[in-house]
Amino acid sequence: MRAALSAAASSSSTTTTTSTTRAASRARAMASSAPAAPSSTPPARRRAPVPTVTLNSTHEMPLVGLGTWQAPVGVVGAAVADAISRRGYAHVDCAAAYANEEEVGDALRDAMASGAIARESLFVTSKLWNDRRRPRDVRAGLEQTLRDLKLDYLDLYLIHWPVVWRRGTLMQRDGDASIAECWRALEALVDEGKIRSIGVSNFDEAQLEELMRTARIAPAVNQIERHPKLPQDALVRYCQERGIVVTAYSPLARGGALFADPVVSDIAEKHSVAPAQVLLRWSVQRGVVVVPKSVTPSRIEANADLWGFELDASDVEALSTLEDGESVVASPWGTKQKKNVVLRPLLTAIMWPVSKIVRVDVQRMGRSGFWRWAWSEGE
Ligand SMILES: NC(=O)c1ccc[n+]([C@@H]2O[C@H](COP(=O)([O-])OP(=O)(O)OC[C@H]3O[C@@H](n4cnc5c(N)ncnc54)[C@H](OP(=O)(O)O)[C@@H]3O)[C@@H](O)[C@H]2O)c1
């Protein structure tokens, strides 16, 4: 089924820009250029909700979510609370590997208890780490995440990377497990009502083809790195033609050099918005969900304020000149980084003897049991 953008996000609605909206966007753009201290006085009114896209599971997914990777414990809870209570967010992108789901869960619980948002309106994504591919581990991984997030069900659960590692190792392939078996375990959890939609992350066309050969439930989402330096247009087209919604991670290219690039800053000036808003609008107006990470209230606000302007064909054309195919995410097991052709086999070789000595449990990162001796008892 082809995913359909909700009417609220259609281009006709985005072209009905009023001067008030532009002025507000401009003010927010200026505010977003520098980090601001958390505001103690919330705006009088919560912002309007972010538009949604319909998944092949029939559930609605907000086009903007708050990223939480590297949002530190002690800070992430306030960012989630601010995003939900004041900035119109209803979507939070989490993962067990980010080591902060307990604090995110506290903020979600408090937001619901205060009446800021109802569970039905909230969309929470989490991800299953690379060494949890056997059915028992899939179930236990989900249950730990649900406990940490203090939820009865997840809106979306993703296979974090298209790799199958032995439990407790980094980059050591588990020959007795598979993505297909992991997917069947996820399908069973959908049947039980513990997950509403299931999807993948960092999968390419061949990996999706392989998965869909045996899947009973088609993946609803593929979350991939996407920004003008790495647009992955062919993969976006492939997914959208098959009704798989694409989520762009690192949509700001991690907040680096792109903001200062004259191509981006000129377009931002033309529309009186911030460079970050240009990068995010570039994805959402193609029906691609974005999950920008910020712990800065003014930026959290600006990153969800994308509906008062539209990039035209010349803007999109200019942004296409920024493509250089370089990933901004340093994951040795990723396939997008050219340097990994050498790095990946090297690290696999180095990690093999290490895995004989210690077990590193990324799914439990930052808590007791995160690492232990390989020969010690227990899970
Ligand atoms: N599936 C995967 O394998 C995968 C991989 C990577 C990321 N992700 C997800 O995608 C999310 C976003 O990606 P990311 O964290 O890599 O990078 P990103 O969202 O592209 O960039 C985040 C950086 O940009 C800054 N920033 C945010 N909004 C800004 C604005 N309006 N103006 C200026 N700077 C701004 C943030 O700073 P402050 O926080 O200080 O404001 C932070 O340093 C992650 O948090 C995670 O949820 C998934």
Ligand as a Chemical Component Dictionary entry (heavy atoms), coordinates in Angstrom:
data_LIG
# 
_chem_comp.id                   LIG 
_chem_comp.type                 NON-POLYMER 
_chem_comp.pdbx_formal_charge   0 
_chem_comp.three_letter_code    LIG 
# 
loop_
_chem_comp_atom.comp_id 
_chem_comp_atom.atom_id 
_chem_comp_atom.alt_atom_id 
_chem_comp_atom.type_symbol 
_chem_comp_atom.charge 
_chem_comp_atom.model_Cartn_x 
_chem_comp_atom.model_Cartn_y 
_chem_comp_atom.model_Cartn_z 
_chem_comp_atom.pdbx_ordinal 
LIG N1  N1  N 0  18.694 4.428  13.193 1  
LIG C1  C1  C 0  19.938 4.815  13.353 2  
LIG O1  O1  O 0  20.894 4.045  13.139 3  
LIG C2  C2  C 0  20.207 6.230  13.786 4  
LIG C3  C3  C 0  21.518 6.762  13.666 5  
LIG C4  C4  C 0  21.710 8.097  14.052 6  
LIG C5  C5  C 0  20.651 8.846  14.541 7  
LIG N2  N2  N 1  19.401 8.279  14.678 8  
LIG C6  C6  C 0  18.250 9.062  15.216 9  
LIG O2  O2  O 0  18.182 10.295 14.516 10 
LIG C7  C7  C 0  18.233 11.368 15.451 11 
LIG C8  C8  C 0  18.842 12.619 14.841 12 
LIG O3  O3  O 0  20.121 12.374 14.318 13 
LIG P1  P1  P 0  21.462 12.943 14.975 14 
LIG O4  O4  O 0  21.258 13.085 16.444 15 
LIG O5  O5  O -1 22.561 12.047 14.493 16 
LIG O6  O6  O 0  21.724 14.339 14.279 17 
LIG P2  P2  P 0  20.881 15.622 13.804 18 
LIG O7  O7  O 0  19.496 15.576 14.294 19 
LIG O8  O8  O 0  21.129 15.731 12.344 20 
LIG O9  O9  O 0  21.698 16.805 14.509 21 
LIG C9  C9  C 0  21.691 16.974 15.904 22 
LIG C10 C10 C 0  22.609 18.149 16.225 23 
LIG O10 O10 O 0  22.114 19.350 15.639 24 
LIG C11 C11 C 0  21.911 20.343 16.639 25 
LIG N3  N3  N 0  20.660 21.039 16.278 26 
LIG C12 C12 C 0  19.399 20.547 16.356 27 
LIG N4  N4  N 0  18.507 21.435 15.897 28 
LIG C13 C13 C 0  19.202 22.540 15.529 29 
LIG C14 C14 C 0  18.843 23.813 15.017 30 
LIG N5  N5  N 0  17.557 24.113 14.758 31 
LIG N6  N6  N 0  19.828 24.705 14.781 32 
LIG C15 C15 C 0  21.118 24.408 15.027 33 
LIG N7  N7  N 0  21.526 23.212 15.525 34 
LIG C16 C16 C 0  20.582 22.283 15.772 35 
LIG C17 C17 C 0  21.802 19.581 17.949 36 
LIG O11 O11 O 0  22.266 20.369 19.014 37 
LIG P3  P3  P 0  21.521 20.560 20.454 38 
LIG O12 O12 O 0  20.955 19.218 20.857 39 
LIG O13 O13 O 0  22.635 21.014 21.334 40 
LIG O14 O14 O 0  20.468 21.603 20.268 41 
LIG C18 C18 C 0  22.737 18.407 17.697 42 
LIG O15 O15 O 0  24.071 18.786 17.934 43 
LIG C19 C19 C 0  19.037 10.776 16.617 44 
LIG O16 O16 O 0  18.936 11.535 17.793 45 
LIG C20 C20 C 0  18.408 9.399  16.691 46 
LIG O17 O17 O 0  17.146 9.479  17.350 47 
LIG C21 C21 C 0  19.173 6.992  14.278 48 
# 
loop_
_chem_comp_bond.comp_id 
_chem_comp_bond.atom_id_1 
_chem_comp_bond.atom_id_2 
_chem_comp_bond.value_order 
_chem_comp_bond.pdbx_ordinal 
LIG N1  C1  SING 1  
LIG C1  O1  DOUB 2  
LIG C1  C2  SING 3  
LIG C2  C3  SING 4  
LIG C2  C21 DOUB 5  
LIG C3  C4  DOUB 6  
LIG C4  C5  SING 7  
LIG C5  N2  DOUB 8  
LIG N2  C6  SING 9  
LIG N2  C21 SING 10 
LIG C6  O2  SING 11 
LIG C6  C20 SING 12 
LIG O2  C7  SING 13 
LIG C7  C8  SING 14 
LIG C7  C19 SING 15 
LIG C8  O3  SING 16 
LIG O3  P1  SING 17 
LIG P1  O4  DOUB 18 
LIG P1  O5  SING 19 
LIG P1  O6  SING 20 
LIG O6  P2  SING 21 
LIG P2  O7  DOUB 22 
LIG P2  O8  SING 23 
LIG P2  O9  SING 24 
LIG O9  C9  SING 25 
LIG C9  C10 SING 26 
LIG C10 O10 SING 27 
LIG C10 C18 SING 28 
LIG O10 C11 SING 29 
LIG C11 N3  SING 30 
LIG C11 C17 SING 31 
LIG N3  C12 SING 32 
LIG N3  C16 SING 33 
LIG C12 N4  DOUB 34 
LIG N4  C13 SING 35 
LIG C13 C14 SING 36 
LIG C13 C16 DOUB 37 
LIG C14 N5  SING 38 
LIG C14 N6  DOUB 39 
LIG N6  C15 SING 40 
LIG C15 N7  DOUB 41 
LIG N7  C16 SING 42 
LIG C17 O11 SING 43 
LIG C17 C18 SING 44 
LIG O11 P3  SING 45 
LIG P3  O12 DOUB 46 
LIG P3  O13 SING 47 
LIG P3  O14 SING 48 
LIG C18 O15 SING 49 
LIG C19 O16 SING 50 
LIG C19 C20 SING 51 
LIG C20 O17 SING 52 
# 
